[in-house]
Amino acid sequence: MNEFLLVGGMFLVTFLVRYLPFGLAGSLQIPEPLERALRYVPVAVLMAIVSPAVLIPQGDSVQFSWQNPHLLGACAAFLAGWWKNNLLLTIVVGMAVFFISRFLIGGF
């Protein structure tokens, strides 16, 4: 019986957390500073996901050197994206630099 209450409680909490923002979206007015701040959430989440994969590729220590193909590819992708503002070009340049540097350095 306790398991059913536990699963039901988890369902209720999960449902309310996900439903309330959508249910109240039409009637709630978000202040302008909060709305501006919320625009940075996707970028912050992406950086939180990508940064460990780039800087700690082996999972044991930070590898901040030119011998890290992940870092070289990320830097090249950043520069290509900043230069041309083209998503496909950014991905292609980043992957090309990653694979070429991985081949030349012989790592990971």
C-alpha positions in Angstrom: 0.0 0.0 0.0 2.9 2.4 0.8 4.3 1.9 -2.7 1.1 3.0 -4.3 1.0 6.2 -2.1 4.7 6.8 -3.0 4.1 6.4 -6.7 0.9 8.5 -6.5 2.7 11.3 -4.6 5.6 11.3 -7.1 3.0 11.5 -9.9 1.2 14.4 -8.3 4.4 16.4 -7.6 5.7 15.8 -11.1 2.4 16.7 -12.7 1.9 19.8 -10.7 5.5 21.1 -11.3 5.1 20.6 -15.1 1.5 21.6 -15.4 1.4 24.8 -13.3 3.6 26.9 -15.6 1.5 26.0 -18.6 -1.8 26.3 -16.8 -1.0 29.7 -15.4 0.8 31.1 -18.4 -2.2 33.0 -19.8 -3.2 34.7 -16.6 0.2 35.4 -15.1 2.2 38.5 -16.1 6.0 37.9 -15.9 8.0 41.0 -15.0 10.3 42.3 -17.7 13.6 41.8 -15.8 12.6 38.2 -15.1 11.7 37.6 -18.7 15.0 39.0 -19.9 16.8 36.8 -17.4 14.9 33.7 -18.5 16.3 34.1 -22.1 19.7 33.0 -20.8 18.5 29.7 -19.3 18.9 27.6 -22.5 22.5 28.9 -23.0 23.4 28.3 -19.3 22.0 24.7 -19.5 23.8 24.0 -22.7 27.1 25.2 -21.2 26.5 23.1 -18.1 26.1 20.0 -20.3 28.9 20.8 -22.8 31.6 22.2 -20.5 32.4 18.9 -18.6 32.5 16.9 -21.9 34.9 19.4 -23.4 37.2 20.1 -20.4 37.0 16.7 -18.7 36.8 14.2 -21.6 38.3 11.3 -19.7 36.3 12.0 -16.6 39.2 12.1 -14.2 40.9 15.5 -14.6 40.6 18.8 -16.4 42.5 18.8 -19.7 43.1 22.4 -20.6 45.8 22.0 -23.3 46.3 21.9 -27.0 46.4 18.1 -26.8 42.7 17.9 -26.0 40.9 17.4 -29.3 37.5 18.1 -27.6 38.7 21.6 -26.5 40.2 22.3 -30.0 37.0 21.3 -31.7 34.9 23.4 -29.3 37.2 26.4 -29.8 37.0 26.0 -33.6 33.2 25.6 -33.5 32.9 28.8 -31.3 35.1 30.8 -33.7 33.2 29.5 -36.8 29.8 30.3 -35.1 30.9 33.7 -34.0 32.4 34.5 -37.5 29.6 33.3 -39.8 26.6 32.8 -37.5 25.7 29.6 -39.3 24.7 26.6 -37.3 25.6 23.9 -39.9 29.0 25.5 -40.6 29.7 25.6 -36.9 28.9 21.9 -36.4 30.9 20.9 -39.5 34.0 23.0 -38.5 33.9 21.8 -34.9 33.6 18.1 -35.9 36.2 18.4 -38.6 38.7 20.0 -36.2 37.9 17.5 -33.5 38.4 14.4 -35.8 41.6 15.8 -37.5 43.2 16.8 -34.2 42.2 13.4 -32.7 43.8 11.7 -35.6 47.0 13.8 -35.5 47.4 13.9 -31.7 46.3 10.3 -31.3 44.2 10.7 -28.2 41.1 9.7 -26.5 
